[in-house]
Amino acid sequence: MILFLLSRQNKIIEFIRSMAAKLGVTIPGGFGKTDESVIDFMNAFSKKVRT
């Protein structure tokens, strides 16, 4: 079960990296190591896209 969840998290992180690359957005180095780093990036990213 844990491997399934980790695999799913990796796919989400890969998707976010792929979309950021297509949009020319730089992702910080520690992105994806913690849930907090992903949430912080998504909050910052949404603010940039909104403006």
C-alpha positions in Angstrom: 0.0 0.0 0.0 2.8 2.4 0.9 4.6 1.8 -2.4 1.3 2.5 -4.3 1.0 5.9 -2.5 4.7 6.8 -3.1 4.3 5.9 -6.8 1.2 8.1 -7.0 3.0 11.0 -5.4 5.9 10.6 -7.8 3.6 10.8 -10.8 2.0 14.0 -9.4 5.4 15.6 -8.9 6.5 14.5 -12.4 3.3 16.1 -13.8 4.0 19.4 -12.0 7.6 19.4 -13.1 6.5 18.8 -16.7 3.9 21.6 -16.7 6.3 24.0 -15.1 8.9 23.2 -17.7 6.4 23.9 -20.5 5.4 27.2 -18.9 9.0 28.2 -18.3 8.7 28.2 -14.5 11.7 27.4 -12.4 11.1 24.8 -9.6 13.2 25.2 -6.4 15.7 22.5 -5.6 13.9 20.9 -2.6 10.7 20.6 -4.5 8.9 17.2 -3.8 11.0 16.2 -0.8 8.2 17.2 1.5 4.5 17.8 1.2 5.1 21.3 2.5 7.5 22.1 -0.4 4.9 21.0 -3.0 2.2 23.1 -1.3 4.4 26.1 -1.0 5.3 25.9 -4.7 1.7 25.4 -5.8 0.6 28.4 -3.8 3.4 30.6 -5.3 2.7 29.2 -8.8 -1.1 29.9 -8.5 -0.4 33.5 -7.5 1.9 34.0 -10.6 -0.6 32.4 -13.0 -3.4 34.5 -11.5 -1.7 37.8 -12.2 
